[in-house]
């Protein structure tokens, strides 16, 4: 039995309680995000926010298996400002990506401007999407609240839509030094895991879909994540979590 409340890969597995307190604190407001950036860069706060959130989004999609050119991730803040200026046009920041092993999976990333996201904003975004029949997902990055009517309009779209606050993307949470390593299992790996320990999916510790890591990887209910903990004092150990 693992001390952290999960399953140790080298032991006989029995149902365990959900492990708490795994998610890192997140930036909760635009003002906090501005404070973070102004300590790092004395240039345009607006352009720095877009630069950081765009880079994290590119890293996130790469970790999900999408084809992302290394040059895009490695783009410097100076190079970004040379292209987009100090007040970037959000329409020029949008981009699409195709999955490396499944070309039929194509995702679109759109940045929303400042201000509350109302239903007309969502309708305008939907109207601007071309080749929507080939689109399987949309990531909408907002800078303020989104109204309930706008959320209803989002749910009417024919593809999966993920909404992120721009402040949640200023830092890549998976790169935090204290964060354990997460690996999303394939369906085959999940099946082998359950067979190996003779357990059912519901017996695995849970990870909510709202968990920051689950959102980062775009996980669906039923997917299993392998979590590897390492430390200077404690030995490396592995646990598994099922998304609910």
C-alpha positions in Angstrom: 0.0 0.0 0.0 1.4 3.4 -1.0 1.6 6.0 1.8 0.0 8.6 -0.4 -3.3 6.8 -0.7 -2.7 5.3 -4.2 -1.7 1.9 -5.5 1.9 0.8 -5.4 2.8 -0.9 -8.7 4.9 -3.5 -6.8 2.2 -4.5 -4.3 -1.2 -6.3 -4.4 -3.8 -3.7 -5.2 -6.8 -3.2 -3.1 -9.4 -0.3 -3.3 -8.0 2.9 -1.8 -9.3 6.3 -1.0 -8.9 9.2 -3.3 -5.7 11.1 -2.8 -6.3 14.7 -1.9 -4.3 17.9 -2.3 -2.5 16.9 -5.5 -3.3 20.0 -7.6 -1.1 23.0 -7.3 -2.5 26.4 -6.4 -3.7 28.2 -9.5 -3.7 31.9 -10.4 -7.2 33.0 -9.6 -7.5 36.4 -11.2 -6.2 38.6 -13.9 -4.7 41.0 -11.3 -2.7 38.2 -9.8 -1.6 37.2 -13.3 -0.5 40.8 -14.0 1.5 40.9 -10.8 3.3 37.7 -11.7 4.3 39.0 -15.1 5.3 42.5 -14.1 7.9 40.9 -11.8 9.4 39.1 -14.7 9.1 41.6 -17.6 8.9 45.3 -17.7 7.5 45.4 -21.3 3.9 45.0 -22.4 1.9 43.0 -19.8 -0.7 42.2 -22.5 1.8 40.7 -25.0 3.6 38.8 -22.2 0.3 37.2 -21.1 -0.5 36.1 -24.6 3.0 34.8 -25.2 3.1 32.7 -22.0 -0.5 31.3 -22.4 0.2 30.5 -26.1 3.4 28.7 -25.3 1.7 26.6 -22.5 -1.1 25.7 -24.9 1.4 24.6 -27.5 3.2 22.4 -24.9 -0.2 21.1 -23.7 -1.2 20.0 -27.2 2.2 18.4 -27.8 1.8 16.4 -24.6 -1.6 15.3 -25.9 0.0 13.9 -29.0 -0.6 16.7 -31.5 2.0 17.7 -34.0 3.6 20.9 -32.8 6.8 22.3 -34.5 9.5 22.7 -31.8 10.2 26.2 -33.2 6.8 27.3 -32.2 7.4 26.3 -28.6 10.9 27.7 -28.5 9.8 31.1 -29.9 11.2 33.8 -27.6 9.2 36.7 -26.2 11.2 39.1 -28.3 10.4 37.1 -31.5 6.7 36.9 -30.5 6.5 40.7 -30.0 8.2 41.2 -33.4 5.4 39.3 -35.0 2.4 40.3 -32.9 3.5 43.6 -31.3 2.7 44.8 -27.8 -1.0 44.6 -28.3 -1.6 41.3 -30.2 -4.7 40.8 -32.4 -6.4 37.8 -30.9 -7.6 36.7 -34.4 -3.9 36.3 -35.4 -3.2 34.1 -32.4 -5.6 31.3 -33.3 -4.1 28.1 -34.7 -5.0 24.5 -35.5 -3.1 21.3 -34.8 -3.5 17.8 -36.1 -2.9 14.6 -34.0 0.4 12.8 -34.8 -1.0 9.3 -34.8 -4.6 10.1 -35.7 -4.8 12.7 -38.5 -8.6 12.7 -38.2 -8.3 14.5 -34.9 -7.9 18.3 -35.5 -8.2 20.9 -32.8 -8.6 24.7 -33.1 -7.3 27.1 -30.5 -9.0 30.5 -30.2 -8.1 33.4 -27.9 -11.0 35.6 -26.8 -10.5 39.3 -26.2 -10.9 41.1 -22.8 -14.3 41.5 -21.4 -17.2 39.1 -20.4 -17.8 36.4 -23.0 -21.5 36.6 -23.9 -23.5 34.5 -26.3 -22.9 36.8 -29.2 -19.2 36.3 -28.8 -19.6 32.5 -29.0 -21.9 32.8 -32.0 -19.3 35.1 -33.8 -16.6 32.6 -33.0 -18.7 29.7 -34.3 -19.5 31.6 -37.5 -15.8 32.2 -38.2 -14.8 28.6 -38.0 -14.1 27.1 -41.4 -14.1 23.4 -42.2 -15.9 22.7 -39.0 -16.9 19.2 -40.2 -13.2 18.2 -39.9 -12.8 19.7 -36.5 -12.9 17.4 -33.4 -12.1 19.9 -30.7 -11.9 23.6 -29.8 -9.9 25.2 -27.0 -11.3 28.7 -26.1 -9.0 30.8 -24.0 -10.9 33.6 -22.2 -9.8 36.5 -20.1 -13.0 37.1 -18.1 -16.2 35.4 -17.0 -18.4 33.5 -19.5 -22.2 33.9 -19.1 -24.5 30.9 -18.7 -26.2 31.7 -22.1 -22.8 31.6 -23.7 -22.0 28.3 -22.1 -25.3 26.9 -23.5 -24.3 28.1 -26.9 -20.9 26.4 -26.5 -22.7 23.1 -25.7 -24.6 23.3 -28.9 -21.5 23.0 -31.0 -20.9 19.7 -32.7 -17.4 19.2 -31.3 -15.8 19.1 -27.8 -15.1 22.6 -26.4 -12.6 23.2 -23.6 -12.6 26.6 -21.9 -9.5 27.9 -20.1 -8.9 31.1 -18.3 -5.7 32.8 -19.7 -4.3 33.1 -16.1 -4.4 29.3 -15.8 -2.1 29.0 -18.7 0.7 31.4 -17.7 2.6 28.5 -16.2 2.8 24.9 -17.3 1.7 23.0 -14.2 3.3 19.7 -15.4 6.8 21.3 -15.3 6.6 22.2 -11.6 9.5 20.6 -9.7 7.2 19.2 -7.0 4.6 17.8 -9.5 4.7 14.0 -10.0 5.0 12.6 -13.5 1.7 11.8 -15.2 1.3 9.3 -18.1 -2.0 8.7 -19.8 -2.5 5.0 -20.4 -3.8 3.7 -23.7 -6.9 1.5 -23.8 -4.7 -1.6 -24.1 -2.5 -0.5 -21.2 -5.5 0.1 -19.0 -6.9 -3.3 -19.9 -3.6 -5.0 -19.0 -3.5 -3.1 -15.7 -6.9 -4.2 -14.6 -6.2 -7.8 -15.7 -2.8 -7.8 -13.9 -4.3 -6.9 -10.5 -7.7 -8.5 -11.1 -9.6 -5.3 -10.3 -12.4 -3.3 -11.8 -12.2 0.3 -13.1 -14.3 1.6 -10.2 -11.7 0.2 -7.6 -9.0 2.6 -8.8 -8.5 5.9 -7.0 -10.3 8.7 -8.8 -9.2 11.8 -10.5 -12.0 14.3 -11.3 -12.4 15.7 -14.8 -12.1 19.2 -13.2 -8.6 18.3 -11.8 -5.9 20.6 -13.3 -4.0 17.6 -14.7 -7.1 16.0 -16.2 -7.9 19.3 -17.9 -4.3 19.7 -19.1 -4.4 16.4 -20.9 -8.0 16.7 -22.0 -8.9 13.5 -20.3 -12.3 11.8 -20.6 -14.2 9.8 -18.0 -12.8 6.3 -17.7 -9.3 7.1 -18.8 -6.5 6.0 -16.5 -3.4 7.9 -15.5 -0.1 6.5 -14.2 1.4 8.8 -11.6 5.0 8.4 -10.7 6.4 10.0 -7.5 10.1 10.5 -7.0 12.0 12.1 -4.1 15.4 12.4 -2.5 14.1 10.8 0.7 11.3 8.5 -0.4 11.7 5.8 -3.0 10.1 6.1 -6.4 6.6 4.6 -6.4 3.7 4.4 -8.8 0.0 4.9 -8.4 -2.9 4.8 -10.9 -6.0 7.0 -11.1 -9.2 6.7 -13.1 -10.9 9.9 -14.4 -14.5 10.5 -13.2 
